Amino acid sequence: MPHRCACAPSRSRQLAELAAALWLSLVALALGACGQDGASPPPLDPASPPAMIASAGGAGGGGGTSAQPQPATAGAGSGAQAGSTATPDASQPAAGSMPPNATADAGAAGTAGSSGQPPAETVATLFWLDILGNRVLRANADGGELDTIASGNGISAPDGVAVDVESGFVYWTNMGSGLGGAELGTLQRMPFDGGSVETVVPVGVTNTPKQMTIDRVNRKLYWSDREGAKVWRANMDGSQPEILASGHGFGQLVGIAVDVEREHFYFTDRNERKILRAGFALPAGQSHDDRTDIEELIVFAAGAMPIDLDLDLEHRLVYWTDRARGTLQRAAMDIPAGQSADGRTDIEVLASDLGDAIGISLDVGSDALYFTALSGQVWRARLDGSNQEPIASSGSATGIALVHLPKP
């Protein structure tokens, strides 16, 4: 497969990012002079991309150093949401403390994810799945007010979750059985404020749907099919499902994320130990099983098992969980110059000793990431892996999504 690097951002995009950085500096100066509660706020975190920090000698093939010691509890499962918007985020969180429970980036695919401006009045809200209890859960971003919003209703081994704020729906995948592979997979949705559960992709279409995400701009659902070894896309109501990628020696596909601006989807192959990328559109005259634009971005050494992933489009970083190694990691979205997919030195380990690490969801505007383990633990940390703290627990935990909902 080809190892291509994406084109550099356009000059207009670079100018926009420079303008955003200058604006941030002015805001920081203003806050430093006035304060918000009688004291000067902490300085803004420049959030330098770790690829630049680690490229001088990081951990190839999943190495690096852990940001801090991890809690004793652990877990497993599968991922969360990603997505993207074309508008870069113009805010940067204050350093030193955890993000607030409200008002931040309204990111991609209905999640806080990659980049973007939030609504003026929003509340950060978590959704995640209990794969053993067959439940859809909702809580505040600090884990408070935990509530089961759906159970029963055909929910069977739920794995990936995504939220579409615009339409008011939370979506999730069902493996159909605890071990998967039974060709009983479905996709369901319900209003996130309560209502009836609806099956949008019925049994017989996809084998074992795992992580999923939403393209909010083009109004599409994306998901990975583990035993089917396929990447799928469908309309928001589940109609017109289509296979985007198959064949190519795939093993078991799990994670999925989208970069809408550049029209790329990213996915993980847990058996072949890879993170890959391809375009939204099939190359002319090609099909999903012979397309030539699929790129191998990271090829891991033996012992790895990449599961869920999410994108920080502002800093061009990909984050993922590794179930076999019990870690949370990140690297640049593009292969560094002069390196190869199986010899990258820019990979950082942000958290370790997580057991069966599964879901991940970014809130770039609040300098926060959320991740789960199959044991049921839900954690929050800063984007560099520091300030890690457990915030909630359920019977088990797989996919997770952090979104910003309008205040009631």
C-alpha positions in Angstrom: 0.0 0.0 0.0 1.3 3.5 -0.6 2.7 5.6 2.2 1.6 9.1 1.2 1.7 12.3 3.2 -1.3 14.6 3.0 -0.8 17.9 1.3 0.3 20.8 3.5 -2.5 23.2 4.6 -3.3 26.0 2.2 -1.9 29.5 2.7 -5.4 30.8 3.6 -5.7 28.1 6.3 -2.3 29.1 7.7 -3.2 32.8 7.8 -6.5 31.8 9.6 -4.6 29.9 12.2 -2.1 32.7 12.6 -5.0 35.2 13.1 -6.5 32.8 15.7 -3.2 32.6 17.6 -2.9 36.4 17.7 -6.5 36.7 18.9 -5.7 34.2 21.7 -2.7 36.3 22.8 -4.9 39.4 23.0 -7.5 37.5 25.1 -4.8 36.1 27.4 -3.4 39.7 28.0 -6.9 41.0 28.6 -7.7 38.2 31.1 -4.3 38.7 32.8 -5.0 42.4 33.3 -8.6 42.0 34.5 -8.9 38.6 36.0 -12.2 36.8 36.2 -12.5 36.3 40.0 -10.2 38.9 41.4 -7.0 36.9 40.5 -5.0 36.6 37.4 -5.8 33.5 35.4 -3.2 30.9 34.7 -1.3 31.3 31.3 -2.7 29.8 28.2 -1.3 26.4 27.2 0.5 26.7 23.8 -0.4 23.0 23.2 2.6 22.3 21.0 2.0 19.3 18.8 3.8 16.3 20.4 5.0 15.2 17.0 7.3 18.2 17.1 8.3 17.5 20.6 9.0 13.8 20.3 10.3 13.6 16.8 13.9 14.2 18.0 13.8 10.7 19.6 10.5 9.4 20.7 9.3 5.8 21.0 9.1 4.1 17.7 6.2 1.6 17.0 4.3 2.6 20.1 7.0 3.6 22.5 7.4 6.9 24.3 7.1 7.8 27.9 4.1 7.7 30.1 2.8 11.1 31.3 2.1 10.0 34.8 1.3 6.9 36.9 -2.0 5.4 36.2 -4.8 4.2 38.5 -4.9 0.5 39.5 -8.3 -0.2 37.9 -8.4 -1.3 34.2 -10.6 -2.2 31.4 -11.4 -3.1 27.7 -13.8 -2.6 24.9 -14.0 -0.3 21.9 -13.9 3.3 21.1 -15.7 6.6 20.8 -16.4 9.4 18.4 -14.4 11.6 16.3 -15.3 13.7 13.4 -14.4 17.2 12.2 -15.5 20.6 11.1 -14.0 22.9 8.6 -13.8 25.8 11.1 -10.6 25.7 13.2 -10.9 26.2 17.0 -10.0 29.7 18.1 -9.8 29.0 21.8 -7.2 27.5 24.0 -7.7 26.4 27.6 -5.9 27.8 30.6 -3.1 25.6 31.9 -2.9 24.0 35.3 -6.5 22.9 36.0 -9.0 20.5 34.6 -11.5 21.9 32.1 -14.9 23.3 33.3 -18.0 21.3 33.0 -19.5 23.6 30.4 -18.8 25.9 27.4 -16.1 24.6 25.1 -15.5 23.4 21.6 -18.5 22.1 19.8 -16.4 19.8 17.5 -16.9 17.3 14.9 -19.4 14.5 14.4 -21.6 15.8 17.2 -18.7 15.4 19.6 -16.4 17.9 21.0 -13.7 16.2 19.1 -11.3 17.9 16.7 -12.0 21.6 16.3 -14.7 24.2 16.0 -16.6 26.9 17.8 -19.1 26.0 20.4 -22.6 27.5 20.8 -22.7 30.5 23.1 -24.4 28.6 25.9 -23.5 24.9 26.1 -23.1 22.1 28.6 -20.4 19.5 28.2 -22.1 16.1 28.4 -20.8 12.5 28.2 -22.5 9.5 26.6 -21.0 6.0 26.8 -22.0 2.4 26.5 -22.2 -0.5 29.0 -21.6 -3.5 26.7 -22.3 -6.1 29.4 -25.4 -4.4 30.8 -26.7 -3.4 27.3 -27.2 0.2 28.4 -26.7 3.7 27.0 -25.5 6.1 29.7 -25.4 9.9 30.1 -23.6 12.1 32.6 -22.0 15.5 33.1 -18.5 15.9 31.9 -17.3 15.4 35.5 -19.2 12.1 35.8 -22.0 13.6 37.9 -25.7 13.0 37.4 -25.1 9.6 35.8 -28.2 8.2 34.2 -29.2 5.2 32.0 -31.1 6.7 29.1 -31.8 3.4 27.2 -31.8 -0.3 27.9 -33.6 -3.3 26.4 -35.2 -2.3 23.1 -33.0 -4.7 21.1 -29.8 -3.2 22.6 -27.3 -6.1 22.4 -23.6 -5.7 23.2 -23.4 -1.9 22.3 -19.9 -0.8 21.3 -19.6 2.5 19.5 -21.5 5.7 20.2 -21.9 9.1 18.4 -24.1 12.1 19.0 -25.7 14.4 16.5 -26.5 17.6 18.3 -28.2 19.2 15.3 -30.9 16.5 15.1 -31.0 15.7 18.8 -30.1 12.0 18.4 -27.6 9.7 20.1 -26.5 6.8 17.8 -24.9 3.5 18.8 -23.8 0.2 17.3 -24.8 -3.2 18.6 -22.4 -6.1 18.0 -25.4 -8.4 18.4 -23.5 -10.8 20.6 -20.8 -10.5 23.2 -18.2 -12.2 21.1 -19.4 -10.7 17.8 -19.1 -12.4 14.4 -22.7 -13.7 14.4 -23.9 -11.3 11.7 -26.4 -9.9 14.1 -25.1 -6.3 14.2 -27.4 -3.3 14.1 -27.3 0.5 14.5 -29.8 2.3 16.6 -30.7 5.8 17.7 -32.9 7.7 20.1 -33.5 11.4 21.1 -30.8 12.1 23.6 -33.3 13.9 25.9 -35.4 10.8 26.0 -37.8 9.0 23.6 -38.2 5.8 21.7 -35.3 3.6 20.4 -35.2 3.2 16.6 -33.2 0.7 14.6 -31.7 2.5 11.6 -29.5 -0.3 10.3 -31.2 -3.7 10.8 -29.8 -7.2 11.1 -28.4 -8.5 7.8 -26.5 -5.5 6.6 -23.3 -5.4 8.7 -21.7 -8.2 10.6 -20.1 -6.8 13.8 -20.3 -3.0 13.9 -17.8 -1.5 16.3 -16.9 2.2 16.7 -18.8 4.8 14.8 -18.7 8.5 14.1 -20.7 11.2 12.2 -19.9 13.6 9.4 -22.0 16.5 10.4 -21.4 18.5 7.2 -22.4 15.8 4.7 -24.8 14.2 7.1 -23.4 10.7 7.1 -22.8 7.9 9.6 -19.5 6.0 9.5 -18.6 2.8 11.3 -16.1 -0.1 11.3 -17.2 -3.7 11.0 -14.8 -6.0 12.9 -15.5 -9.5 11.6 -16.9 -8.1 8.4 -13.5 -6.4 7.9 -15.2 -3.4 6.3 -15.7 0.4 6.7 -19.3 1.5 6.1 -21.1 4.7 5.5 -24.8 5.5 5.4 -27.3 8.3 5.6 -28.3 9.6 9.0 -31.5 7.5 8.9 -29.4 4.4 8.1 -30.5 4.3 4.4 -28.2 3.7 1.5 -25.5 1.8 3.4 -22.3 1.5 1.3 -19.0 -0.2 1.8 -16.0 2.2 1.6 -13.2 -0.2 2.2 -12.7 -4.0 2.3 -10.2 -6.6 1.2 -6.6 -5.3 1.3 -5.6 -8.0 3.8 -7.7 -6.4 6.6 -8.0 -8.4 9.8 -10.5 -6.9 12.2 -11.5 -3.3 11.8 -12.6 -1.4 15.0 -11.9 2.4 15.3 -13.2 5.1 13.0 -12.8 8.9 12.7 -13.3 11.4 10.0 -11.5 14.6 8.8 -14.3 16.3 6.9 -12.3 19.2 5.6 -9.7 17.0 3.9 -12.3 14.3 3.1 -10.5 11.5 4.9 -11.6 8.7 7.1 -9.2 7.0 9.6 -9.6 3.5 10.9 -7.8 0.8 13.0 -7.1 -2.8 12.2 -6.6 -4.5 15.6 -5.4 -7.8 14.2 -3.0 -6.4 11.6 -1.9 -3.7 14.2 -2.4 -0.7 11.9 -3.9 2.8 11.7 -5.0 3.6 8.1 -6.5 6.4 6.1 -8.4 6.7 2.9 -10.5 9.3 1.0 -14.3 9.8 1.3 -14.6 9.2 -2.5 -13.5 6.1 -4.3 -10.8 6.7 -6.9 -12.3 6.8 -10.4 -12.9 3.3 -11.7 -12.1 1.6 -8.5 -14.2 -0.2 -5.8 -14.0 -0.7 -2.1 -11.9 -3.8 -2.4 -9.3 -2.6 -4.9 -9.0 1.1 -4.2 -5.4 2.3 -4.3 -5.6 5.3 -2.0 -5.6 3.5 1.3 -2.5 4.6 3.3 -0.9 2.8 6.2 0.0 5.6 8.7 1.2 3.5 11.6 2.2 -0.2 11.6 2.8 -1.4 15.2 5.1 -4.1 16.4 3.8 -7.4 17.8 1.9 -7.1 21.0 -0.2 -4.0 20.0 -3.9 -3.9 19.5 -5.2 -0.4 18.4 -8.9 0.0 19.2 -10.7 3.4 19.1 -9.3 6.6 17.8 -10.1 10.3 17.6 -8.6 13.3 15.8 -7.3 16.7 17.0 -7.6 18.4 13.6 -6.3 21.7 15.0 -2.9 20.3 15.8 -3.0 17.4 13.2 -2.8 14.6 15.9 -4.4 11.2 16.1 -5.1 9.7 19.5 -5.9 6.0 20.1 -6.4 3.3 22.7 -4.4 0.1 22.7 -6.3 -2.7 24.4 -3.4 -5.2 24.5 -0.9 -2.8 25.9 -3.4 -1.0 28.1 -2.3 2.4 26.9 -3.5 5.7 25.4 -1.2 7.1 22.7 -1.0 9.8 20.2 1.1 10.8 17.1 1.0 13.1 14.1 -1.8 12.4 11.5 0.9 12.4 8.8 4.1 10.3 8.7 7.0 12.5 9.6 9.4 13.3 6.7 12.0 10.6 6.1 10.2 8.0 8.3 8.0 5.0 7.5 4.7 3.6 8.9 6.6 0.9 10.8 9.4 3.0 12.1 7.9 6.2 13.4 9.6 8.0 16.3 6.9 10.5 17.1 4.5 8.2 19.0 3.8 9.2 22.6 2.3 7.1 25.4 0.0 9.4 27.4 -1.5 6.8 29.8 -0.6 3.2 30.7 -1.7 0.4 33.0 -5.3 0.8 31.8 -6.1 -2.8 31.3 -8.4 -3.3 28.3 -8.5 0.3 27.1 -11.4 0.9 24.7 -13.1 4.2 23.9 -11.7 7.7 23.5 -13.2 11.1 22.9 -11.4 14.5 22.7 -12.6 17.9 23.8 -9.8 20.0 22.2 -11.3 23.3 23.1 -11.2 22.4 26.8 -7.8 20.6 26.7 -9.5 17.4 27.8 -9.8 13.8 26.7 -12.1 11.1 28.0 -11.4 7.3 27.7 -12.9 4.1 29.0 -11.9 0.6 29.9 -13.9 -2.6 29.7 -13.9 -2.9 33.5 -16.3 0.0 33.5 -13.9 2.8 34.4 -14.3 6.3 32.8 -11.3 8.6 33.0 -10.6 12.2 32.2 -7.2 13.8 31.5 -5.6 16.7 29.7 -4.6 16.3 26.1 -1.0 15.6 27.1 -2.2 12.8 29.5 -1.6 14.7 32.7 -4.2 15.4 35.4 -5.7 11.9 34.9 -8.6 11.2 37.1 -11.4 8.6 37.2 -14.8 10.3 37.0 -17.3 7.5 36.7 -17.8 3.8 36.7 -20.4 1.5 35.2 -20.7 -2.3 34.9 -18.5 -2.1 31.8 -17.6 0.6 29.3 -16.9 0.7 25.6 -17.6 3.6 23.3 -17.7 7.2 24.6 -18.6 10.6 23.2 -18.2 14.1 24.7 -20.5 16.6 23.2 -21.6 20.2 24.0 -25.4 20.4 24.3 -27.3 23.7 24.3 -28.2 24.7 27.9 -31.9 24.0 28.8 
